[in-house]
């Protein structure tokens, strides 16, 4: 028997570009739910988390910090060195 969810859900219809949906689906593992992932993304957005840090690997995090406009040149140089060594 399937366990009941504690929060009621409602199906919605959204229109997305095909390429975006294909790229999104490519990020999912075989046992992940598209609906759950979209709900998680919306929840994180609503809570101001924006990027999903918990699902971002170290290299992506370093690259994101490096690309921020408020990152000083010393830190950017160090991050670029670390990134070049880990390729």
Number of C-alpha atoms within 10 A of each C-alpha: 3 4 5 7 7 6 6 6 7 5 5 5 5 4 6 9 7 9 9 10 11 11 10 13 14 10 10 12 9 8 6 11 12 14 10 10 13 12 12 13 16 14 13 15 13 10 9 9 12 12 13 11 12 6 8 11 9 11 13 13 13 16 14 12 14 20 11 10 7 8 13 10 10 9 12 17 13 12 17 15 11 13 16 9 8 8 6
